[in-house]
Amino acid sequence: MYEGIHKYLKECGKIILISIGVSATSSLILYKNIGMSTSFMLFIALLCLIIDLYLIYKDRRKSIIIFLLLLPIYTTVRRICYFDIFFIKVTFETIYITVLFASSFRDVIKTVKNLSFNFMFMILAFFLFCVNSSFYSVDILGALSEVYIGVLTPIMFMLCFMTYFNKDDKNKIYYILISALDFSCLYGFVQLLSKGISLTSIRDNRISLTFGFNNVNIFAGILIAVFPLLIEMILYKKNSRKEKLVLYSSFLLYSISLLITFSRGAWICYIAIIFMSLYSKKYRKVFVALLVPALFIAKPVFHYIISRGTTTSFLNNESAVARLQSIFTDIILMKKYPFGIGGGNFAEAYKNFSLEGYFAMPKYIRYRAIAPSYTLENAHNLILQIGVEFGIAAACIFVLIIINRLKTAAKNLNYSRGAFNSIFIYFVFSLITGNEFDHKGIIMGTIIMFAMFSIIELYLKKDMENKRKII
């Protein structure tokens, strides 16, 4: 072990020293403007990024694994590194993935030839429609930069992922993603210390609980996507004592974290994941034993979730009504701009059309509901978000991509159960609470989803390669 560490330090000693020097210098220069905590996070994130970029040219598999593990850390410095250069949105994530893809281009081309034609055709069509929407924007370069970070960057990562990993790497990737979210959960618990740890104080201070992301719903959406992977590892894999300790600890962390998010969509998805994961021959008796009592308590539990444990009704909840109004506003926008308005333009368009959307709501709802006092920055519904910004065709193609991945995963469910549940729950959460491809520089959830697309494809990769060789 010590010989291995010594060898690694000997090989990477220079780049580590250079990384420390560059990171420390950058942090000190910006210290007065960004403060101590942000300066420290910049030092850590920049140090990791430089080393990770170096590893691209030494060991791409190891580099990608480290990148996934460090995603929550890279997310924390978007306040400093989140800007446009022509049509490119620059963040630590886009820097890494762009370099990775450019250096792996030849290998990627060889891999693409051996992937599912239908899937790759839909990915290409989706990307082209997203690009096309940018030319209907008042800020073409700005809209293209949103396509770059929210669409092209995850696609590039997916292609590299499928190039350098195979189906035997699945469990390793799951462990990395689970561990990455463990750090975020622990960071969220640290945030609670200054606000109070009672459920009432947590609910009242919900807006300031971010778990390292911009808001609690973004974190909830990411955690919900990783949670099915954790459940698969617990239920369907033989684990050692140490592995069980890690997995059960993560399960406890995830459960507590989702509880204190007070995210209605996350609570519903949490319950759905448990039942979906148990739906198999192995756990048939357990599934039935839980389903029967669940049917009797479903109504009060659903009411509790919708009201977030308060006595406020749905139509008197400002947040709920605002999202309901958004549906009607988004439909108006899609009718008026069927090819989209360009990425990043939702908030401005919503301001201009929200009143029309309000009056488009049925009278019996408007007369009974509280009127929202604010406009929305995003649709809180991924398909509507895509439809408004990237066009109706792009939204339809993305739905077809989801269906394609679910159908493919269903054929190999013993292998793809976690990925299947992750994609399905991500899609459900995206509809009832909302996700975005890029939320102010946060693309971790999107990268995880495209990684799940890849996991499903990895099961077929060798078979497709062999078929092409025979032909």
C-alpha positions as CSV (number, residue, x, y, z in Angstrom):
1,M,0.0,0.0,0.0
2,Y,2.7,2.5,1.0
3,E,4.8,1.6,-2.1
4,G,1.7,2.4,-4.2
5,I,1.2,5.8,-2.5
6,H,4.9,6.6,-2.9
7,K,4.9,5.7,-6.5
8,Y,1.8,7.8,-7.1
9,L,3.3,10.8,-5.3
10,K,6.5,10.4,-7.4
11,E,4.5,10.4,-10.6
12,C,2.1,13.2,-9.8
13,G,4.2,15.2,-7.3
14,K,4.9,18.0,-9.7
15,I,1.3,18.5,-10.9
16,I,0.1,18.4,-7.2
17,L,2.6,21.1,-6.3
18,I,1.6,23.2,-9.3
19,S,-2.1,22.7,-8.5
20,I,-1.6,23.8,-4.9
21,G,0.4,26.9,-6.1
22,V,-2.2,28.0,-8.7
23,S,-5.2,27.3,-6.4
24,A,-3.6,29.1,-3.5
25,T,-2.7,32.1,-5.6
26,S,-6.1,32.4,-7.2
27,S,-7.9,32.1,-3.8
28,L,-5.7,34.8,-2.2
29,I,-6.2,37.2,-5.1
30,L,-10.0,36.9,-4.9
31,Y,-10.1,36.6,-1.1
32,K,-11.2,40.2,-0.4
33,N,-14.1,40.0,-3.0
34,I,-15.4,36.6,-2.2
35,G,-14.8,36.0,1.5
36,M,-13.0,33.3,3.4
37,S,-15.5,30.4,3.0
38,T,-15.9,30.8,-0.8
39,S,-12.1,31.4,-1.2
40,F,-11.5,28.1,0.6
41,M,-14.0,26.3,-1.6
42,L,-12.3,27.8,-4.7
43,F,-8.9,26.5,-3.5
44,I,-10.2,23.0,-3.0
45,A,-12.2,22.9,-6.3
46,L,-9.5,24.4,-8.4
47,L,-6.9,22.1,-6.9
48,C,-9.1,19.1,-7.7
49,L,-9.9,20.3,-11.2
50,I,-6.3,20.8,-12.2
51,I,-5.4,17.3,-11.0
52,D,-8.4,15.8,-12.7
53,L,-7.6,17.5,-16.0
54,Y,-4.0,16.0,-15.7
55,L,-5.5,12.6,-15.1
56,I,-7.4,12.8,-18.4
57,Y,-4.0,12.2,-20.1
58,K,-2.9,9.5,-17.7
59,D,-6.0,7.4,-16.9
60,R,-9.4,8.6,-18.3
61,R,-11.4,6.0,-16.4
62,K,-9.9,7.2,-13.1
63,S,-10.3,10.8,-14.1
64,I,-14.1,10.4,-14.9
65,I,-14.7,8.6,-11.6
66,I,-13.0,11.4,-9.7
67,F,-15.0,14.0,-11.6
68,L,-18.3,12.3,-10.6
69,L,-17.2,12.1,-7.0
70,L,-16.3,15.8,-6.9
71,L,-19.4,17.1,-8.7
72,P,-20.8,18.7,-5.5
73,I,-17.5,20.5,-4.9
74,Y,-17.4,21.9,-8.4
75,T,-21.0,23.1,-8.0
76,T,-20.0,25.3,-5.1
77,V,-17.8,27.6,-7.1
78,R,-20.3,28.5,-9.8
79,R,-20.6,31.9,-8.2
80,I,-17.0,32.6,-9.3
81,C,-16.8,30.5,-12.5
82,Y,-20.1,30.9,-14.4
83,F,-19.8,33.2,-17.5
84,D,-20.0,33.1,-21.3
85,I,-17.3,33.1,-23.9
86,F,-19.0,33.5,-27.2
87,F,-21.4,30.5,-27.3
88,I,-19.7,28.6,-24.5
89,K,-20.9,28.7,-20.9
90,V,-17.8,28.3,-18.7
91,T,-18.0,26.4,-15.4
92,F,-15.7,23.9,-13.8
93,E,-17.9,21.1,-15.2
94,T,-17.9,22.4,-18.8
95,I,-14.1,23.0,-18.7
96,Y,-13.5,19.4,-17.6
97,I,-16.0,17.7,-20.0
98,T,-14.9,19.9,-23.0
99,V,-11.2,18.9,-22.4
100,L,-12.2,15.3,-21.9
101,F,-14.3,15.1,-25.0
102,A,-11.7,16.9,-27.2
103,S,-8.9,14.6,-26.1
104,S,-11.1,11.5,-26.5
105,F,-12.7,12.4,-29.8
106,R,-11.2,9.6,-31.9
107,D,-12.1,7.0,-29.3
108,V,-15.6,8.4,-29.1
109,I,-16.2,8.2,-32.9
110,K,-15.2,4.5,-32.8
111,T,-17.7,3.9,-29.9
112,V,-20.6,5.8,-31.5
113,K,-20.5,3.3,-34.5
114,N,-21.3,0.5,-32.0
115,L,-24.2,2.2,-30.2
116,S,-27.9,1.9,-30.7
117,F,-28.8,3.8,-33.9
118,N,-32.3,4.8,-32.7
119,F,-31.0,6.2,-29.5
120,M,-28.1,8.1,-31.1
121,F,-30.4,9.5,-33.8
122,M,-32.8,10.9,-31.2
123,I,-30.0,12.4,-29.2
124,L,-28.7,14.1,-32.4
125,A,-32.2,15.3,-33.4
126,F,-32.8,16.7,-29.8
127,F,-29.5,18.6,-29.9
128,L,-30.2,20.1,-33.3
129,F,-33.7,21.3,-32.3
130,C,-32.2,22.9,-29.2
131,V,-29.6,24.7,-31.3
132,N,-32.3,25.8,-33.7
133,S,-34.4,27.4,-30.9
134,S,-31.4,29.8,-30.2
135,F,-31.9,31.6,-33.5
136,Y,-35.4,32.7,-32.3
137,S,-33.9,34.3,-29.2
138,V,-33.2,38.0,-28.7
139,D,-29.7,36.9,-27.5
140,I,-28.5,34.2,-29.9
141,L,-25.1,33.6,-28.3
142,G,-26.6,33.6,-24.8
143,A,-29.1,31.0,-25.8
144,L,-26.4,28.9,-27.5
145,S,-24.4,29.0,-24.3
146,E,-27.4,27.5,-22.5
147,V,-27.5,24.7,-25.1
148,Y,-23.8,24.2,-24.6
149,I,-23.9,23.7,-20.8
150,G,-27.4,22.1,-20.5
151,V,-27.5,19.9,-23.6
152,L,-24.2,19.4,-25.4
153,T,-22.0,19.1,-22.2
154,P,-24.1,16.2,-20.8
155,I,-24.1,14.5,-24.3
156,M,-20.3,14.8,-24.5
157,F,-19.9,13.3,-21.1
158,M,-22.3,10.5,-21.9
159,L,-20.3,9.6,-25.1
160,C,-17.0,9.6,-23.1
161,F,-18.6,7.5,-20.4
162,M,-19.8,4.9,-22.8
163,T,-16.4,4.9,-24.5
164,Y,-14.3,4.1,-21.4
165,F,-16.6,2.1,-19.2
166,N,-18.3,-1.3,-19.6
167,K,-21.2,-3.1,-17.9
168,D,-19.0,-4.5,-15.2
169,D,-18.3,-1.0,-13.9
170,K,-21.9,-0.4,-12.9
171,N,-21.6,-1.0,-9.2
172,K,-18.4,1.1,-9.0
173,I,-20.2,4.1,-10.6
174,Y,-23.2,3.6,-8.3
175,Y,-20.9,3.7,-5.2
176,I,-19.2,6.9,-6.5
177,L,-22.6,8.7,-7.0
178,I,-23.9,7.6,-3.7
179,S,-20.7,8.8,-1.9
180,A,-20.9,12.2,-3.7
181,L,-24.4,12.8,-2.4
182,D,-23.4,11.7,1.1
183,F,-21.1,14.8,1.2
184,S,-24.0,17.0,0.2
185,C,-26.3,15.5,2.9
186,L,-23.6,16.1,5.5
187,Y,-23.2,19.7,4.4
188,G,-26.9,20.2,4.7
189,F,-26.8,19.0,8.3
190,V,-24.1,21.5,9.0
191,Q,-26.3,24.3,7.6
192,L,-29.0,23.3,10.1
193,L,-26.9,24.0,13.1
194,S,-27.3,27.8,12.7
195,K,-31.0,27.6,12.0
196,G,-32.3,25.0,14.5
197,I,-33.0,21.3,14.1
198,S,-36.7,21.1,14.9
199,L,-39.0,20.3,12.0
200,T,-40.9,23.6,12.5
201,S,-37.7,25.7,12.3
202,I,-36.4,23.7,9.3
203,R,-39.7,24.2,7.5
204,D,-39.7,28.0,8.3
205,N,-36.1,28.4,7.1
206,R,-36.4,26.0,4.2
207,I,-35.4,28.7,1.7
208,S,-31.9,28.9,3.3
209,L,-31.3,25.1,3.3
210,T,-29.5,24.4,0.1
211,F,-27.3,21.3,0.8
212,G,-24.6,23.1,-1.3
213,F,-27.0,23.7,-4.3
214,N,-28.9,26.8,-5.2
215,N,-32.1,25.7,-3.5
216,V,-33.5,22.7,-1.7
217,N,-35.6,21.4,-4.6
218,I,-32.5,21.2,-6.9
219,F,-30.8,19.0,-4.2
220,A,-34.0,16.9,-3.8
221,G,-34.2,16.3,-7.5
222,I,-30.6,15.1,-7.6
223,L,-31.0,12.9,-4.5
224,I,-34.1,11.3,-5.8
225,A,-32.2,10.3,-9.0
226,V,-29.4,8.6,-7.0
227,F,-31.7,7.0,-4.3
228,P,-32.8,4.1,-6.6
229,L,-29.2,3.2,-7.1
230,L,-28.7,3.0,-3.4
231,I,-31.8,0.8,-2.9
232,E,-30.6,-1.6,-5.7
233,M,-27.2,-1.9,-4.0
234,I,-28.9,-2.8,-0.7
235,L,-31.6,-5.2,-2.0
236,Y,-30.0,-6.9,-5.1
237,K,-26.3,-7.1,-4.4
238,K,-24.3,-9.3,-2.0
239,N,-22.5,-6.9,0.3
240,S,-19.7,-7.3,2.8
241,R,-20.1,-6.0,6.4
242,K,-18.2,-2.8,5.5
243,E,-20.3,-2.3,2.4
244,K,-23.5,-2.8,4.4
245,L,-22.4,-0.3,6.9
246,V,-21.7,2.3,4.2
247,L,-25.0,1.6,2.3
248,Y,-27.2,1.6,5.4
249,S,-25.6,4.8,6.6
250,S,-26.3,6.4,3.3
251,F,-29.9,5.2,3.4
252,L,-30.3,6.9,6.7
253,L,-28.6,10.1,5.5
254,Y,-30.8,10.2,2.3
255,S,-34.0,9.5,4.2
256,I,-33.4,12.3,6.8
257,S,-32.3,14.7,4.1
258,L,-35.4,14.1,2.0
259,L,-37.6,14.6,5.0
260,I,-36.1,18.0,5.9
261,T,-36.3,19.3,2.3
262,F,-40.1,19.6,2.8
263,S,-40.3,18.9,-1.0
264,R,-43.6,17.4,-1.8
265,G,-42.4,15.9,-5.0
266,A,-39.4,14.3,-3.2
267,W,-41.6,12.8,-0.5
268,I,-43.9,11.2,-3.2
269,C,-41.0,10.0,-5.2
270,Y,-39.3,8.5,-2.1
271,I,-42.4,6.3,-1.4
272,A,-42.6,5.4,-5.1
273,I,-39.0,4.3,-5.2
274,I,-39.4,2.0,-2.3
275,F,-42.4,0.2,-3.9
276,M,-40.7,0.1,-7.4
277,S,-37.6,-1.4,-6.0
278,L,-39.5,-4.1,-4.1
279,Y,-41.5,-5.1,-7.2
280,S,-39.8,-8.3,-8.1
281,K,-40.0,-12.0,-7.5
282,K,-37.5,-11.9,-4.8
283,Y,-39.5,-9.4,-2.7
284,R,-43.0,-10.2,-3.8
285,K,-44.2,-11.0,-0.3
286,V,-42.7,-7.9,1.2
287,F,-44.2,-5.8,-1.6
288,V,-47.7,-7.2,-1.0
289,A,-47.3,-6.8,2.8
290,L,-46.5,-3.2,2.4
291,L,-49.0,-2.5,-0.4
292,V,-52.1,-3.6,1.5
293,P,-51.8,-1.1,4.5
294,A,-50.5,1.5,2.1
295,L,-53.8,1.6,0.3
296,F,-55.6,2.3,3.5
297,I,-53.4,5.2,4.5
298,A,-52.7,6.6,1.0
299,K,-55.3,9.4,1.2
300,P,-54.2,11.0,4.6
301,V,-50.6,10.6,3.6
302,F,-51.1,12.2,0.3
303,H,-53.0,15.1,1.9
304,Y,-50.2,15.5,4.4
305,I,-47.6,15.6,1.6
306,I,-49.5,18.1,-0.5
307,S,-50.0,20.5,2.5
308,R,-46.4,19.9,3.7
309,G,-47.8,19.0,7.1
310,T,-49.7,22.3,7.5
311,T,-53.4,23.1,7.5
312,T,-53.1,25.2,4.3
313,S,-55.1,23.8,1.4
314,F,-53.7,23.3,-2.1
315,L,-55.4,26.3,-3.6
316,N,-54.4,28.5,-0.7
317,N,-50.8,27.5,-1.1
318,E,-49.1,30.3,-3.1
319,S,-46.3,28.0,-4.4
320,A,-48.8,25.4,-5.6
321,V,-51.0,27.9,-7.4
322,A,-48.0,29.6,-9.0
323,R,-47.0,26.2,-10.6
324,L,-50.6,25.6,-11.7
325,Q,-50.6,29.0,-13.4
326,S,-47.3,28.2,-15.0
327,I,-48.9,25.3,-16.9
328,F,-51.4,27.6,-18.6
329,T,-48.8,30.3,-19.3
330,D,-46.4,27.7,-20.8
331,I,-49.1,26.4,-23.1
332,I,-49.7,29.9,-24.4
333,L,-46.0,30.5,-24.9
334,M,-45.6,27.2,-26.8
335,K,-48.5,28.0,-29.1
336,K,-47.0,31.5,-29.8
337,Y,-43.4,30.2,-30.2
338,P,-43.6,26.5,-31.3
339,F,-39.8,26.5,-32.2
340,G,-38.9,27.9,-28.8
341,I,-37.6,31.2,-27.4
342,G,-34.0,30.0,-26.8
343,G,-32.4,28.7,-23.6
344,G,-32.3,31.0,-20.6
345,N,-35.2,33.1,-21.7
346,F,-38.0,31.5,-19.7
347,A,-38.1,34.0,-16.8
348,E,-38.4,37.1,-19.1
349,A,-41.1,35.5,-21.3
350,Y,-43.1,34.3,-18.3
351,K,-43.2,37.9,-16.9
352,N,-44.7,39.1,-20.2
353,F,-47.3,36.3,-20.5
354,S,-48.1,35.3,-16.8
355,L,-51.2,37.5,-16.7
356,E,-52.6,35.8,-19.8
357,G,-51.8,32.5,-18.2
358,Y,-53.7,33.5,-15.0
359,F,-56.8,34.4,-16.9
360,A,-56.5,31.2,-19.0
361,M,-57.1,29.2,-15.8
362,P,-60.7,27.9,-15.3
363,K,-62.8,30.4,-13.4
364,Y,-63.8,27.9,-10.7
365,I,-60.0,27.5,-9.9
366,R,-59.3,31.3,-10.0
367,Y,-62.2,32.2,-7.7
368,R,-61.1,29.7,-5.1
369,A,-57.3,30.1,-5.3
370,I,-55.0,32.6,-3.9
371,A,-53.3,34.8,-6.5
372,P,-49.5,34.3,-6.7
373,S,-47.6,37.5,-5.7
374,Y,-44.5,36.6,-7.8
375,T,-43.6,35.2,-11.3
376,L,-41.5,32.1,-11.8
377,E,-37.9,31.8,-13.0
378,N,-38.6,28.4,-14.5
379,A,-41.5,26.2,-15.4
380,H,-41.1,23.7,-12.5
381,N,-41.9,21.1,-15.1
382,L,-39.0,19.9,-17.3
383,I,-41.1,19.0,-20.4
384,L,-42.8,22.4,-20.3
385,Q,-39.4,24.1,-19.8
386,I,-38.0,22.4,-22.8
387,G,-41.1,23.1,-24.8
388,V,-41.0,26.8,-24.1
389,E,-37.2,27.3,-24.5
390,F,-36.2,24.7,-27.0
391,G,-39.5,24.1,-28.9
392,I,-42.3,21.6,-29.0
393,A,-40.4,19.2,-31.2
394,A,-37.5,19.1,-28.7
395,A,-39.9,18.4,-25.9
396,C,-41.5,15.5,-27.8
397,I,-38.1,14.0,-28.8
398,F,-36.9,14.2,-25.2
399,V,-40.0,12.2,-24.1
400,L,-39.1,9.6,-26.8
401,I,-35.6,9.4,-25.4
402,I,-36.9,8.7,-21.9
403,I,-39.3,6.1,-23.3
404,N,-36.5,4.5,-25.4
405,R,-34.2,4.2,-22.3
406,L,-37.0,2.8,-20.1
407,K,-38.0,0.2,-22.8
408,T,-34.3,-0.8,-23.3
409,A,-33.8,-1.1,-19.5
410,A,-37.0,-3.1,-19.0
411,K,-35.6,-5.8,-21.3
412,N,-32.6,-6.3,-19.0
413,L,-34.2,-5.3,-15.7
414,N,-31.9,-7.6,-13.6
415,Y,-29.0,-5.4,-14.7
416,S,-30.7,-2.1,-15.2
417,R,-33.2,-2.0,-12.4
418,G,-31.5,0.9,-10.6
419,A,-31.0,2.9,-13.8
420,F,-34.6,2.2,-14.9
421,N,-36.0,3.4,-11.5
422,S,-33.7,6.4,-11.5
423,I,-34.8,7.6,-15.0
424,F,-38.4,7.0,-14.3
425,I,-38.4,8.8,-10.9
426,Y,-36.3,11.7,-12.4
427,F,-39.0,12.1,-15.1
428,V,-41.8,12.0,-12.5
429,F,-40.1,14.5,-10.2
430,S,-39.4,16.7,-13.3
431,L,-43.1,16.8,-14.0
432,I,-44.5,17.4,-10.5
433,T,-41.8,19.6,-8.9
434,G,-39.4,20.5,-11.7
435,N,-35.9,20.1,-13.0
436,E,-33.8,22.1,-15.4
437,F,-30.9,21.0,-17.6
438,D,-28.9,24.0,-16.3
439,H,-30.0,25.8,-13.1
440,K,-27.7,28.8,-12.7
441,G,-24.7,26.6,-13.4
442,I,-25.9,23.5,-11.7
443,I,-25.9,20.6,-14.1
444,M,-25.2,17.7,-11.8
445,G,-28.7,16.2,-12.1
446,T,-28.5,16.3,-15.9
447,I,-25.1,14.6,-15.9
448,I,-26.4,11.9,-13.6
449,M,-29.3,11.3,-15.9
450,F,-27.2,11.0,-19.0
451,A,-24.9,8.7,-17.0
452,M,-28.0,6.5,-16.4
453,F,-28.7,6.6,-20.1
454,S,-25.2,5.3,-20.6
455,I,-25.5,2.5,-18.0
456,I,-28.4,1.1,-19.9
457,E,-26.5,1.3,-23.1
458,L,-23.4,-0.4,-21.6
459,Y,-25.3,-3.7,-21.2
460,L,-25.7,-3.8,-25.0
461,K,-22.3,-2.4,-26.1
462,K,-20.4,-5.7,-26.4
463,D,-23.3,-7.5,-28.2
464,M,-23.5,-4.7,-30.8
465,E,-19.8,-4.7,-31.3
466,N,-19.8,-8.5,-31.9
467,K,-22.8,-8.3,-34.3
468,R,-21.0,-5.7,-36.4
469,K,-17.8,-7.8,-36.5
470,I,-19.9,-10.8,-37.8
471,I,-21.5,-8.6,-40.5
